[in-house]
Amino acid sequence: MFAPGLLRGKKVLVTGGGTGLGAAMAERFAELGAHLVICGRRLEVLEETAKAIRERHGASVDVLACDIRIPDAVEGMLDAIWTAGPLDVLINNAGALFIAQTEHLSNRAVDAVLAASLHGSIYCTLGVGRRWIEGKRRGGVVVSILSTSTMTGRAFQIPTGIAKSGVLAMTRSLAVEWASRGIRLVAIAPGRFATEGFLARLKEGQAGGEEASDNSLERSGRPPELANLAAYLISDEASYINGEMVAIDGGRHLRNSGVEDLLERTDEQWEELRNTRRR
């Protein structure tokens, strides 16, 4: 399926495309033939990423500095993109996350997370969708990078969980409302991936590592794995998938049944349990 040219002819905007999973997705899309647009707040970081992608894949990569928390900035960015031709795909990847005891969160801290992770995704989605609809252009895909906290909740990361859940509600709602326009909306819920951002959070006290053992596969994810999933979802091969969120976390979100401690039992302990029942 991942044949050269799979995404040829598709113009893709990746928010937060300069680092981490955003950069990994952008590079994979370029490798498969997409015309990239990456945006973020730090222009120098975006330029470095774009330069590396161009050199490795000979791809067309446009760079735009944009703070997606500001509606006018988003509109200005989209106007600039449309000047050279409409987008085919939006990847809502940019966001904010930090770990804190919820009772100590300030209103300002909450607003900072919601602005980047919720409001920014809404501004970008509505801006792109409005242009597709007003231009009477049939088709388009929006993929939002969310979190398994939308299914399980996430202690000590409350604002992020709220933001991601809001974007999931938007995804499912617009998947119905805009389906007649040929517009698909889908989401990805990553678990722990070995990125710089993840490793930085470890320094704040979050357990885990390159080979995290808190999921069924006993390792953290690798960015190319998520990039491949995203490439599939934006391709025409996934044209019948709409309104869904795909978890890619090694099964971590499934380990909440209350019997996970049984996974740690040794063969000897299981044998002892069987012997006890026979008595």
C-alpha positions in Angstrom: 0.0 0.0 0.0 2.8 2.4 0.8 3.9 2.6 -2.8 5.9 5.6 -4.0 3.5 8.3 -5.1 0.7 7.2 -2.7 0.1 10.8 -1.7 1.2 12.5 -4.9 -1.0 15.5 -5.7 -2.1 16.0 -2.1 -1.2 19.3 -0.4 -0.9 18.7 3.4 -0.7 21.1 6.2 0.8 19.8 9.5 0.5 22.1 12.5 3.4 21.8 14.8 5.3 20.2 12.0 8.8 21.2 13.0 9.4 18.7 15.8 8.4 15.4 17.2 5.5 13.4 15.8 4.6 16.4 13.5 8.0 16.3 11.8 7.9 12.5 11.6 4.5 12.6 9.8 5.6 15.5 7.6 8.6 13.5 6.4 6.6 10.4 5.7 4.1 12.3 3.7 6.9 13.9 1.7 8.4 10.5 1.1 5.1 9.4 -0.4 4.9 12.3 -2.7 2.8 15.0 -0.9 3.3 18.7 -1.2 3.9 19.8 2.4 3.1 22.9 4.4 4.4 22.9 8.0 3.6 25.6 10.5 4.5 26.4 14.1 5.6 29.3 16.2 9.4 28.9 15.8 10.4 29.7 12.2 14.0 28.6 12.6 12.9 25.2 13.7 10.5 24.8 10.8 13.2 25.9 8.3 15.6 23.3 9.6 13.0 20.5 9.4 12.0 21.6 5.9 15.6 21.8 4.7 16.2 18.2 5.9 13.1 16.9 4.3 13.9 18.6 1.0 17.4 17.2 1.0 16.3 13.7 1.8 13.3 13.4 -0.4 13.4 16.2 -3.0 10.0 17.2 -1.7 8.1 20.5 -2.0 7.9 22.0 1.5 6.4 25.4 2.4 7.0 26.9 5.8 4.7 29.4 7.6 5.2 30.8 11.1 1.8 30.8 12.8 0.5 30.8 16.4 -2.7 28.7 16.0 -4.0 30.1 19.3 -4.7 33.4 17.5 -7.7 33.2 15.1 -6.5 36.1 12.9 -3.1 34.4 12.6 -4.8 31.1 11.4 -6.9 33.0 8.9 -3.8 34.8 7.6 -1.9 31.5 7.2 -4.8 29.8 5.4 -5.2 32.8 3.0 -1.5 32.6 2.2 -1.8 28.8 1.5 -4.8 29.2 -0.7 -3.1 31.8 -2.8 -1.0 29.1 -4.2 -3.8 26.5 -4.3 -6.1 24.8 -1.8 -5.2 22.2 0.8 -6.2 18.6 0.5 -5.4 17.6 4.1 -5.1 19.2 7.5 -3.2 17.5 10.3 -4.1 19.0 13.7 -1.0 18.1 15.6 0.1 21.2 17.5 -0.9 21.3 21.2 0.3 21.8 24.8 0.8 19.4 27.7 2.3 19.6 31.1 2.0 17.6 34.3 0.7 19.2 37.5 -1.5 18.6 40.5 -4.8 19.8 39.3 -5.7 21.7 42.5 -2.6 23.9 41.9 -3.4 24.8 38.3 -3.9 28.5 37.7 -6.5 29.7 35.3 -3.8 31.0 33.1 -2.2 27.5 32.8 -5.6 26.0 32.0 -6.2 28.6 29.3 -2.7 28.1 27.8 -3.4 24.4 27.2 -7.0 24.9 25.9 -5.8 27.6 23.5 -3.2 25.4 21.9 -4.8 22.0 22.0 -8.5 22.8 21.6 -9.0 26.3 20.2 -6.2 26.1 17.7 -7.5 22.8 16.3 -11.0 24.3 16.0 -9.7 27.5 14.3 -7.7 25.4 11.8 -10.5 22.9 11.1 -13.2 25.5 10.6 -11.0 27.7 8.5 -10.0 24.9 6.2 -13.5 23.4 6.1 -15.1 26.7 5.3 -12.8 27.3 2.4 -13.4 23.8 1.0 -17.2 24.3 1.2 -17.2 27.9 -0.1 -15.0 26.8 -3.0 -17.5 24.1 -3.8 -14.5 21.7 -3.8 -15.6 18.2 -3.0 -13.3 16.2 -0.7 -10.7 16.9 2.0 -9.4 15.1 5.1 -8.8 16.4 8.6 -6.8 14.2 11.0 -6.5 15.3 14.6 -3.8 13.9 16.9 -5.5 13.3 20.2 -4.8 11.0 23.2 -6.1 7.9 24.8 -7.1 10.2 27.7 -10.3 10.7 25.6 -11.2 7.1 26.6 -9.7 6.7 30.0 -9.2 10.2 31.5 -5.8 11.2 32.6 -4.9 12.3 36.2 -2.5 15.2 36.5 -3.1 16.2 32.8 -6.7 17.5 33.1 -6.7 20.4 30.7 -5.1 18.3 28.0 -7.7 15.6 28.5 -10.5 18.1 28.3 -9.0 19.7 25.1 -8.5 16.4 23.3 -12.0 15.2 24.2 -13.4 18.4 22.8 -11.5 17.8 19.5 -12.8 14.3 19.4 -16.4 15.6 19.8 -15.7 18.0 16.9 -14.3 15.2 14.8 -17.3 12.9 15.3 -19.8 15.7 14.8 -18.3 17.2 11.6 -17.8 13.7 10.2 -21.6 13.6 10.0 -22.2 17.3 9.1 -19.6 17.5 6.4 -19.8 14.0 4.9 -22.1 15.1 2.1 -19.3 17.5 1.0 -16.9 14.6 0.7 -15.0 15.8 3.7 -13.7 13.1 6.1 -12.6 13.7 9.7 -10.6 11.1 11.7 -8.4 11.0 14.7 -5.4 9.2 16.1 -4.8 8.5 19.8 -1.1 7.9 20.4 0.3 6.4 23.5 3.9 6.9 24.6 6.3 7.6 21.7 10.0 8.1 22.0 10.2 11.8 21.0 12.1 14.7 22.5 8.9 16.0 24.1 8.2 12.7 25.7 11.7 12.4 27.1 11.4 15.9 28.5 8.3 15.0 30.3 10.2 12.1 31.9 12.4 14.6 33.5 9.3 16.1 35.1 8.7 12.8 36.8 6.5 10.8 34.4 7.5 7.1 34.5 8.5 5.3 31.3 11.2 5.3 28.7 12.3 4.0 25.3 11.1 0.5 26.2 8.2 1.4 28.5 6.7 -1.6 30.0 3.2 -0.3 30.9 1.6 -1.6 27.8 1.0 -5.1 26.4 3.8 -4.9 23.9 6.3 -3.7 26.6 7.8 -0.8 24.6 7.1 2.7 23.6 6.0 3.6 20.2 8.3 4.6 17.3 7.4 7.8 15.4 7.5 6.1 12.0 4.7 3.8 13.2 2.4 6.7 13.8 3.5 8.4 10.6 2.5 5.3 8.6 -0.9 5.2 10.3 -1.5 8.9 9.5 -0.3 8.4 5.9 -2.8 5.6 5.5 -5.7 7.6 7.0 -5.2 10.6 4.6 -4.8 8.4 1.6 -7.5 7.4 -0.8 -7.1 3.8 0.5 -8.9 4.9 3.7 -11.7 6.7 2.0 -14.4 4.7 3.8 -13.1 5.6 7.3 -14.9 8.6 8.8 -15.5 9.9 12.3 -13.3 7.2 14.0 -10.4 7.5 16.4 -7.6 4.9 16.1 -5.6 4.2 19.2 -1.9 3.4 18.7 -0.5 2.8 22.1 0.5 -0.9 22.3 -2.8 -1.7 24.0 -2.0 0.4 27.1 -5.5 1.9 27.3 -6.9 -1.7 27.6 -5.0 -2.4 30.8 -7.5 -0.9 33.1 -9.7 -3.9 33.9 -8.4 -4.3 37.5 -6.6 -7.6 36.8 -3.3 -6.2 35.4 -1.5 -7.4 38.5 -2.1 -10.9 37.4 0.2 -10.3 34.4 3.1 -10.1 36.9 2.5 -13.5 38.4 5.1 -16.1 37.9 4.4 -19.7 36.6 5.2 -20.9 40.2 2.5 -18.5 41.6 -0.1 -19.8 39.1 0.8 -23.4 40.0 0.4 -22.6 43.6 -3.1 -21.1 42.9 -4.1 -24.2 41.0 -2.9 -26.5 43.8 -4.8 -24.4 46.4 -8.0 -25.0 44.4 -7.5 -28.7 44.4 -7.3 -28.9 48.2 
